[in-house]
Amino acid sequence: MDDPPPDRGSEATGFIERMALIVGLLLLFALSVPLWVALRRSNELFVLRVRGGRPELVRGRIPQALFDDLADVFAGTRVDAEIRVVAEGGRPRVLLSGPQGALAQRVRNVVGRFRAAEIRAGRRAPNRAARRRVAR
């Protein structure tokens, strides 16, 4: 009694089904990342990057008075930070990476003086090419 030879067709079909599943999951992931980024940025008012104590508007809008006040907060420091301000209930909320303690509290106090609508009415961030021309 000889055993029948293994069926190579079912092995190939299983492999193709596994590959189709993997490709489908990768495609779903690739399509969901831009959606996640868009949802995360939907309530974002602005992102300000501070390098060596000098602030630079990366994304969004910011009133000149708020920008100047934040520049005063970081003046004389050698801090590197990223300030992300989002709207929550009509008020700005500061998400700060970098400094902690008194400096972070000063940033929250300065931003808290403005309503989200006032921040949305501010000037736009320059495009990347303009930032490169200014940096030269």
C-alpha positions, 0 to 999 in steps of 0.5 A, a space after each residue: 500500500 503506497 501512499 499517494 504523492 502529495 498534492 502540490 496544487 494545494 500547497 501552491 494555492 495555500 501560498 497564494 492565499 497567504 500572499 494575497 492576505 499579506 498584500 491586502 493587509 499591507 495595502 490597508 495599512 498604506 491607505 490608513 496612514 494618510 487618514 490617521 495623519 489627516 485626523 491627527 492634524 485636523 484640530 492642530 492650530 500650529 507647530 513651532 520648532 525651537 532650535 537653540 532658542 530660536 522659534 520657527 513656524 513649521 505648520 499652521 497659523 500663528 498671530 505675530 503677537 503670539 510668535 513674538 511672545 514665544 520668542 521672548 520666552 525662549 530668548 537667551 536659552 539654548 533649548 530645542 523643543 517642539 510646540 504643537 498647539 491643538 484646539 480642544 473645546 475652542 481653547 488651545 492646548 499645548 503639547 510640548 516636547 522638550 523643556 519641562 518645568 518653569 519654561 513649559 509653564 511659561 509657554 502654556 501661559 503665553 498660549 493660553 492668552 489666545 483663543 483658538 479663533 484668534 490663532 486661526 486668524 494668524 499668519 500662515 507658515 511659509 512654505 519650505 522653499 521660502 524657509 530655505 531661502 531665508 536660512 541662507 
